[in-house]
């Protein structure tokens, strides 16, 4: 689960970093607002990806999805892009949790399971 969720947060960090010039040039958001929001969320995504060993970091990942969608208040397309990443995050979270549970069950039963 950790690997899939970390990958999603890393890709999201790239997207959020690239959203800053769009906010400034296309949507005329002041640079003093766009840079801290976009780059701040990007840095938080990267830091969270590194902290996913802690269970509470997944809650922070959920909160980052809300923040990403909330950028739609400044750049309307971010409602859609943020929702897309939130769906991908949720899929990685749920699928990863299921895979981890299956691996734990296989280990308990003594089955080798898939590699």
HUBEL-V458163 format. One record per helix or strand of 2 or more residues. SS is the DSSP state (A for helix, B for strand). FROM is the first residue (numbers start at 1). LEN is the number of residues. Records with the same first field share a line. If there is no record, write none. Layout:
# HUBEL-V458163
SS: FROM-LEN, FROM-LEN
This chain:
# HUBEL-V458163
A: 2-24, 31-20, 56-18, 77-33
